[in-house]
Amino acid sequence: MLIRSKAPLRLGLAGGGTDVAPYSELYGGTILNATINMFAYATIEPREDGNIILNSIDKGEKYELKSLQMLDIDGNLDLHKGIYNRVVKDFIQKPLSFELSTYVDAPPGSGLGSSSTLVVAILGAFAEWLGLPLGEYDLAHLAYEIERIDLKMAGGKQDQYAATFGGVNFMEFFKDDKVIVNPLRIHEKYLDELANNLVLYHTETSRLSSRIIEQQSRNVEQKNKITIEAMHKLKEQAIMMKESILKGELDKIGHILDFGWQFKKNMASEITNQMIDDVYDAAILNGATGGKVSGAGGGGFMFFYCPGNTRSNVIEALKKFGGQTKRYQFTSKGLTTWTI
């Protein structure tokens, strides 16, 4: 028997960072994101020999362990272990024997929410296998708790909900820890045009998002006015983006992205660097009207809105920086699980 799952990665279109504590706990956060056809995958194959095999195919890491009720968090595939530990603690109360294999279409540090999406995919596979009573909100919240509380990994809340629900969503994060996911009904031609005009570019660099997020959080804790005002503006950006996409006013999107990017850079010093600035400037010079670094910043993927027929000019201009552009489509489905 094989239990499989997949969950989509996401583009954070607006409001990024306002879902991160302590800002979200003090002021509430607002995010607009959309999932794309790049995925995190998980497969569980039950065993009966009292062992656990953890296999991260894309990272080239594989470990065989004795089946215990609690696995040591020791720096080796801790996401996999942390999910297992929480599932056993909350639902099963006994050791399990299995092989867990995972693969992610984007590398760690890409800015597409790969780590949190992998947590959702693995948790979904366990839920499918064990029949766990988890609705969409329950599963996304549990994924958040495993990553942020159990494993103490810095980050926000949007990625777990995007991967679980899928589609284009306007998300609200309230001071009392409540989250509301509002799916947006967008005309298909607007989504096709948006996917065509948003050029997704991988800088061929990665970054440790936790370091940037920790600096951002410290700035809020220390009541840094520039950082807090920037995050207020990013909440406004999310509302602006929602209205433009729903109305099909797509030519405004580049300017809304640029509006957000100028403020996002004020949240933490490592969000941008000379390489990112040079790529951004080249894209604008060749026809893009705005863009941003995906995720926390510092590297990974960037994307740019290229109206009309400027897409090819922007792609050509970015070649000299050594990165790669990637074709994609938006996807409406979130976490999917099945058993063979």
C-alpha positions in Angstrom: 0.0 0.0 0.0 1.2 3.5 -0.9 -0.2 6.7 0.6 0.6 9.8 -1.4 0.0 13.5 -1.2 0.9 16.7 -2.9 0.5 20.4 -2.0 1.2 23.4 -4.2 3.8 26.1 -3.7 2.6 29.7 -3.8 3.4 33.2 -5.0 3.0 35.8 -2.3 1.5 38.7 -4.4 0.9 41.2 -1.6 1.0 41.8 2.1 4.0 39.5 2.7 5.4 39.7 6.2 2.3 41.0 7.9 1.5 37.3 8.8 4.6 37.1 11.0 4.6 37.6 14.8 4.7 39.9 16.6 3.3 42.2 14.0 0.2 40.0 13.2 -0.5 39.7 17.0 -0.3 43.4 17.5 -2.0 44.8 14.4 -3.4 41.8 12.4 -2.1 40.8 9.0 -3.5 40.8 5.5 -2.1 38.6 2.6 -3.0 37.9 -1.0 -1.3 34.8 -2.5 -1.9 32.3 -5.3 -0.8 28.7 -5.6 1.1 27.5 -8.7 1.7 24.2 -10.4 4.9 23.5 -8.5 4.5 21.0 -5.6 5.8 19.3 -2.5 5.2 15.5 -2.6 5.1 12.9 0.1 4.7 9.1 0.0 4.2 6.8 3.0 4.8 3.1 2.7 3.8 1.2 5.9 6.3 -1.3 7.2 6.2 -4.1 9.8 9.8 -4.4 10.8 9.9 -1.8 13.6 11.9 0.7 11.6 11.4 4.1 10.2 13.0 5.3 6.9 13.1 9.0 6.1 14.1 9.8 2.6 14.3 13.3 1.2 14.8 12.6 -2.5 15.6 16.2 -3.6 18.0 16.8 -0.8 19.7 13.4 -1.2 19.3 12.6 2.5 18.1 9.2 3.8 18.1 7.9 7.4 16.9 4.6 8.9 15.8 4.7 12.5 14.3 2.5 15.1 10.6 3.1 15.5 10.1 5.1 18.7 7.2 7.2 20.1 9.5 10.3 19.9 12.3 10.9 17.4 15.3 13.1 18.3 15.3 16.5 16.7 19.0 16.5 15.7 19.3 18.5 12.5 18.7 15.6 10.2 15.3 15.9 8.4 13.8 17.6 11.4 10.6 18.6 9.6 9.9 14.9 8.9 10.6 14.0 12.5 8.7 16.9 14.0 5.5 16.0 12.1 5.8 12.3 13.1 6.3 13.3 16.8 3.2 15.5 16.8 1.0 13.0 15.0 2.0 10.2 17.4 1.6 12.5 20.5 -1.8 14.0 19.5 -3.5 11.0 17.8 -1.8 7.6 17.9 0.1 7.3 21.2 2.3 4.5 19.9 5.3 4.1 17.5 4.7 3.6 13.8 6.8 1.8 11.2 7.0 3.2 7.7 9.1 4.7 4.9 8.4 8.4 4.2 9.8 9.7 0.9 9.5 13.4 0.0 10.3 15.7 -3.0 9.9 19.4 -3.5 9.9 21.1 -7.0 11.7 24.2 -5.6 14.9 24.2 -3.4 14.9 25.4 0.2 15.3 29.1 0.5 13.5 29.7 -2.8 10.8 32.1 -1.4 7.9 30.0 -2.6 7.0 28.6 0.8 8.7 25.2 0.1 9.3 24.2 3.8 5.8 24.9 5.0 4.3 23.3 1.9 6.3 20.2 2.6 5.0 20.1 6.2 1.4 20.3 4.8 2.1 17.5 2.3 3.6 15.2 4.9 0.9 15.9 7.4 -1.7 15.3 4.7 -0.1 11.9 4.0 -0.3 10.9 7.7 -3.9 12.1 7.8 -4.8 10.0 4.8 -3.0 6.9 6.2 -4.4 7.1 9.7 -7.8 8.7 9.1 -7.0 11.7 11.2 -10.0 14.0 11.9 -8.5 17.2 10.3 -10.4 19.7 8.3 -8.6 22.3 6.1 -8.3 24.9 8.9 -7.3 22.2 11.4 -4.6 20.8 9.2 -3.1 24.2 8.3 -3.1 25.4 11.9 -1.4 22.1 13.1 1.2 22.5 10.3 1.9 26.0 11.6 2.2 24.8 15.2 4.6 22.0 14.2 6.9 24.3 12.3 6.8 27.5 14.4 6.2 26.2 17.9 7.4 22.6 18.1 10.4 23.1 15.9 10.9 26.8 16.6 11.4 27.7 13.0 11.0 31.4 12.3 8.3 32.4 9.8 4.7 33.4 9.2 1.4 31.7 8.8 0.4 32.2 5.2 2.3 29.3 3.6 0.5 26.6 5.5 -2.9 27.9 4.6 -2.0 28.5 1.0 -0.7 25.0 0.5 -3.8 23.5 2.3 -6.5 25.5 0.6 -5.0 26.2 -2.9 -6.2 28.9 -5.3 -6.1 32.7 -5.1 -6.8 33.7 -1.5 -7.2 36.9 0.5 -6.1 35.9 4.0 -6.8 37.8 7.2 -4.7 37.1 10.4 -6.3 38.4 13.5 -4.8 39.4 16.9 -6.5 36.5 18.7 -4.7 33.9 16.4 -7.8 33.5 14.2 -7.3 33.1 10.5 -9.9 33.6 7.8 -9.1 32.4 4.2 -11.3 34.2 1.6 -11.1 32.4 -1.8 -11.3 34.9 -4.7 -13.5 34.1 -7.7 -11.5 35.4 -10.6 -12.4 35.2 -14.2 -10.3 32.6 -15.9 -9.0 35.0 -18.6 -7.7 37.3 -15.9 -5.7 34.5 -14.3 -4.3 33.4 -17.7 -3.2 36.9 -18.4 -1.7 37.3 -14.9 0.3 34.1 -15.3 1.5 35.2 -18.8 2.5 38.6 -17.6 4.2 37.7 -14.3 7.7 36.5 -15.1 9.0 34.1 -12.4 12.8 34.4 -12.2 15.1 32.2 -10.1 18.2 34.1 -9.0 20.1 30.7 -8.6 20.8 31.8 -5.0 19.1 30.8 -1.8 18.9 32.5 1.6 18.2 31.6 5.2 14.7 33.2 5.5 14.7 32.7 9.3 17.5 35.2 9.8 15.6 37.9 7.8 12.4 37.1 9.6 14.0 37.3 13.0 15.4 40.7 12.2 12.0 41.9 11.0 10.4 40.6 14.2 13.0 42.3 16.4 12.4 45.6 14.6 8.7 45.3 15.5 9.4 44.3 19.1 11.7 47.4 19.4 8.9 49.6 17.9 10.9 50.6 14.9 8.6 53.1 13.3 10.0 52.7 9.8 9.5 48.9 9.9 6.0 49.1 11.4 4.8 51.8 8.9 6.2 49.7 6.0 4.1 46.7 7.2 1.0 48.9 7.5 1.5 49.9 3.9 1.9 46.2 2.9 -1.6 45.5 4.4 -2.9 48.3 2.2 -1.1 46.7 -0.8 -3.0 43.4 -0.2 -6.3 45.2 -0.4 -5.3 47.1 -3.6 -4.1 43.9 -5.2 -7.4 42.1 -4.4 -9.5 44.9 -6.0 -7.3 45.1 -9.1 -7.4 41.3 -9.8 -11.1 40.9 -9.1 -11.9 43.8 -11.4 -9.5 42.7 -14.1 -7.5 45.9 -13.8 -4.3 44.0 -14.5 -2.2 47.0 -15.7 -2.3 48.3 -12.2 -0.6 45.2 -10.8 2.9 46.1 -11.6 2.6 49.5 -9.9 1.0 47.8 -6.9 3.9 45.3 -6.7 6.4 48.2 -6.9 4.5 50.1 -4.2 4.9 47.1 -1.9 8.5 46.4 -2.8 9.6 49.9 -1.9 8.1 49.5 1.6 9.1 45.8 2.0 12.8 46.8 1.8 12.3 48.9 5.0 11.3 45.8 7.0 14.8 44.3 7.4 18.2 45.2 6.1 18.9 41.8 4.3 15.7 41.8 2.3 17.6 43.2 -0.7 21.2 43.4 -1.8 23.1 44.7 -4.8 22.4 41.7 -7.0 18.7 41.9 -6.3 18.6 45.6 -7.0 20.5 45.2 -10.3 18.0 42.5 -11.4 15.1 44.6 -10.4 16.4 47.7 -12.2 17.1 45.7 -15.4 13.6 44.3 -15.4 12.1 47.8 -15.0 14.4 49.2 -17.7 13.2 46.6 -20.2 9.4 47.0 -19.7 8.3 45.6 -16.3 6.2 47.9 -14.3 7.0 46.4 -10.9 8.0 43.2 -9.1 9.4 41.8 -5.8 11.4 39.1 -4.2 9.2 36.2 -3.4 9.0 35.3 0.3 11.2 36.8 3.0 13.7 38.3 0.6 17.5 38.0 0.2 17.5 35.7 -2.8 15.5 32.8 -4.3 12.8 33.6 -6.7 11.8 37.1 -7.9 8.8 38.0 -10.1 7.9 40.9 -12.3 4.8 42.2 -14.0 5.4 42.6 -17.7 2.4 44.2 -19.5 1.6 43.9 -23.2 4.5 42.2 -25.1 7.3 43.2 -22.8 7.7 39.7 -21.3 10.3 38.5 -23.8 12.4 41.7 -23.5 12.5 41.3 -19.7 13.4 37.6 -19.9 16.2 38.4 -22.4 17.6 41.2 -20.2 17.7 38.9 -17.1 19.8 36.3 -18.8 23.0 38.2 -18.1 22.5 37.7 -14.4 22.9 33.9 -14.6 19.4 33.0 -13.3 16.6 31.2 -14.9 13.0 32.1 -15.8 10.4 29.4 -15.1 7.0 28.8 -16.8 4.1 28.1 -14.5 0.3 28.2 -14.2 -1.9 29.1 -11.3 -3.7 26.1 -9.7 -7.0 26.1 -7.9 -6.5 22.9 -5.9 -4.7 22.7 -2.5 -3.6 19.7 -0.6 -4.5 16.4 -2.4 -4.1 12.9 -0.9 -4.8 9.4 -2.1 -4.1 5.7 -1.4 -2.9 3.1 -3.9 
